[in-house]
Amino acid sequence: MEKWRWAFDQELEAIRAAVLEMAASLVEAIPRTTRVLLDADLEGAGYIIQSDANFHAAAQAIEHRCIDVLRLQAPVAADLRQVVSAMQIVAEIERSADLLANICKATRRIYGHSFDHQLGGLITMLGSQATRLHVAAIDAFIDNDAAKASALDDMDLYLNDLHGQFLNAIFESQAAGRIDLQVAMQLALVARFYERIGDHAVNVGNRVHYFVTARLQQRQHVER
């Protein structure tokens, strides 16, 4: 193998490892954020909000490395797709981290207000399914598996269904006087944030599918 190719492959692997590290951090942060919301943990909320800056810095560092590769190496075919996909994937991860910070900000806004067991159970389910989606996205990325990447769209249907169930439960609780209007509004936003986190996982799957197959995956459901 020529020396330049060896160095190029090493840089691609370093970028790939950095993407995986960022994705793993997100997977750890999703259930932590759910716990913060359920426990009304203000200290934990502050930690997640501050950690969002770490995701931003990591994304910028990876993007700069990718741009350097594009500028200096002018990759083509699969190499080009790998670099471009890495840039797109870290953008999806960063946006998911932003949404976790938004959930924690909502936690602060409703601090001191309680919500019933049904709502708490649905929040747990939303967080768990969002985590599963990102774990599946990482698995597809690690294995370069287009089939796993394609499955994410169907996995997201369950999260969308939970989103609808949660909204209905919020309206019922508010109508029954168990939560006030402001809490209901914040929880509705939280539901949307979890749903969007799932959408970003699907988008990661789409990037993996493109890298592996050189074909853009047809979206089966709503635009993300």
C-alpha positions in Angstrom: 0.0 0.0 0.0 1.3 3.4 -0.9 2.3 5.7 2.0 -0.3 8.4 1.1 -3.1 5.8 1.0 -2.1 4.4 4.4 -2.1 7.9 5.9 -5.5 8.7 4.2 -7.0 5.5 5.5 -5.7 6.3 9.0 -7.4 9.7 8.8 -10.7 8.2 7.7 -10.6 5.8 10.6 -9.8 8.6 13.0 -12.9 10.5 11.8 -15.0 7.4 12.1 -13.8 6.8 15.6 -14.6 10.4 16.6 -18.1 10.1 15.1 -18.7 6.9 17.1 -17.5 8.6 20.3 -19.9 11.4 19.8 -22.8 9.0 19.0 -22.0 7.0 22.1 -22.1 10.1 24.3 -25.6 10.9 22.9 -26.9 7.4 23.6 -25.8 7.9 27.2 -27.3 11.3 27.5 -30.8 10.4 26.3 -31.8 8.2 29.3 -30.0 10.6 31.6 -32.2 13.4 30.3 -35.3 11.4 30.8 -34.3 10.7 34.4 -33.7 14.4 34.9 -37.2 15.2 33.7 -38.9 12.5 35.8 -37.0 13.4 38.9 -37.2 17.2 38.5 -33.4 17.1 38.9 -32.3 20.8 38.4 -28.6 20.0 38.9 -28.8 17.2 36.3 -30.6 19.5 34.0 -27.9 22.1 34.3 -25.2 19.4 33.5 -27.0 18.3 30.3 -27.5 21.9 29.2 -23.8 22.7 29.7 -22.8 19.4 28.0 -24.5 20.6 24.8 -21.4 22.8 24.3 -19.3 19.7 24.2 -21.4 18.2 21.4 -21.0 21.4 19.5 -17.3 21.5 19.9 -17.0 17.8 18.9 -19.1 18.4 15.8 -17.0 21.3 14.8 -13.8 19.4 15.3 -15.0 16.5 13.1 -16.3 18.8 10.4 -13.0 20.6 10.2 -11.2 17.3 9.8 -13.6 16.3 7.1 -13.1 19.6 5.3 -9.3 19.2 5.5 -9.7 15.7 3.9 -11.9 17.1 1.1 -9.5 20.0 0.5 -6.2 18.1 0.6 -7.1 14.6 -0.6 -10.0 15.3 -3.0 -11.5 11.8 -2.3 -13.9 10.2 -4.8 -16.5 7.4 -4.9 -16.8 5.5 -1.5 -14.2 7.6 0.2 -16.0 10.8 -0.7 -19.3 9.3 0.5 -17.7 8.3 3.8 -16.4 11.8 4.5 -19.6 13.6 3.4 -21.7 11.1 5.4 -19.6 11.7 8.5 -20.2 15.4 8.3 -23.9 14.9 7.9 -24.1 12.3 10.8 -22.4 14.6 13.3 -24.9 17.3 12.4 -27.8 15.0 13.2 -26.1 14.0 16.5 -25.5 17.6 17.4 -29.1 18.5 16.7 -30.3 15.7 18.9 -28.1 17.0 21.7 -29.7 20.4 21.3 -33.1 18.8 21.8 -31.9 17.1 25.0 -30.9 20.5 26.3 -34.3 21.8 25.4 -36.0 19.0 27.4 -33.9 20.0 30.4 -34.9 23.6 29.9 -38.5 22.5 30.0 -37.7 20.6 33.2 -36.6 23.9 34.8 -39.8 25.6 33.6 -42.1 23.1 35.2 -40.1 22.6 38.4 -42.3 22.3 41.4 -45.3 20.9 39.3 -46.1 17.3 39.5 -47.6 15.1 36.8 -49.5 11.8 37.0 -48.2 8.3 36.7 -49.5 7.8 33.2 -47.6 10.8 31.9 -44.4 9.6 33.7 -44.8 6.2 32.1 -45.1 7.6 28.6 -42.1 9.8 29.1 -40.1 6.8 30.1 -41.3 5.0 26.9 -40.5 7.9 24.7 -37.0 8.2 26.1 -36.4 4.4 25.8 -37.5 4.3 22.2 -35.5 7.3 21.2 -32.5 5.6 22.8 -33.2 2.4 20.8 -33.3 4.3 17.6 -29.9 5.9 18.1 -28.4 2.6 19.3 -29.7 1.0 16.0 -28.3 3.9 14.0 -24.9 3.4 15.6 -25.0 -0.3 14.9 -25.8 0.4 11.3 -22.9 2.8 11.1 -20.4 0.4 12.8 -21.4 -2.5 10.5 -21.9 -0.5 7.4 -25.2 -2.3 7.1 -27.8 -0.8 4.7 -30.5 -3.2 5.9 -30.2 -2.1 9.5 -30.2 1.5 8.4 -33.4 1.0 6.4 -35.1 -0.6 9.4 -34.9 2.7 11.4 -37.8 4.2 9.5 -40.1 1.5 10.8 -38.7 1.7 14.3 -39.6 5.4 14.2 -43.2 4.6 13.6 -43.5 3.3 17.2 -42.0 6.5 18.6 -44.4 8.6 16.5 -47.3 6.5 18.0 -46.0 7.1 21.5 -45.8 10.8 20.7 -49.5 10.8 19.8 -50.4 8.8 22.9 -48.5 11.2 25.1 -50.2 14.3 23.6 -53.6 12.7 24.2 -52.7 11.9 27.8 -51.5 15.5 28.3 -54.8 16.9 27.0 -56.8 14.5 29.3 -54.7 15.4 32.4 -55.1 19.1 31.7 -58.9 18.8 31.1 -59.2 16.9 34.3 -57.3 19.6 36.2 -54.4 17.3 37.1 -51.9 19.7 35.4 -52.2 23.3 34.5 -52.1 24.8 31.0 -48.4 25.9 31.2 -47.3 22.5 32.3 -49.3 20.9 29.5 -47.7 23.2 27.0 -44.2 22.4 28.2 -44.9 18.6 28.1 -46.3 18.9 24.6 -43.0 20.5 23.6 -41.1 17.7 25.3 -43.1 15.1 23.3 -42.1 16.9 20.1 -38.4 17.0 21.2 -38.4 13.2 21.7 -40.1 12.7 18.4 -37.5 14.9 16.6 -34.6 13.0 18.3 -36.0 9.9 16.7 -36.2 11.6 13.3 -32.5 12.5 13.6 -31.7 8.8 14.2 -33.6 8.0 11.0 -31.6 10.6 9.2 -28.3 9.0 10.5 -29.6 5.7 9.0 -30.2 7.5 5.7 -26.6 8.7 5.6 -25.3 5.2 6.4 -27.5 3.8 3.6 -26.1 6.4 1.2 -22.5 5.6 2.1 -23.0 1.9 1.7 -25.1 1.8 -1.4 -24.4 5.1 -3.2 -28.2 5.5 -3.4 -30.4 8.0 -1.5 -33.0 6.1 0.5 -36.6 6.9 -0.3 -38.3 8.3 2.8 -41.5 6.4 3.5 -43.1 8.8 5.9 -43.0 12.5 6.7 -40.2 14.9 5.7 -37.7 15.4 8.4 
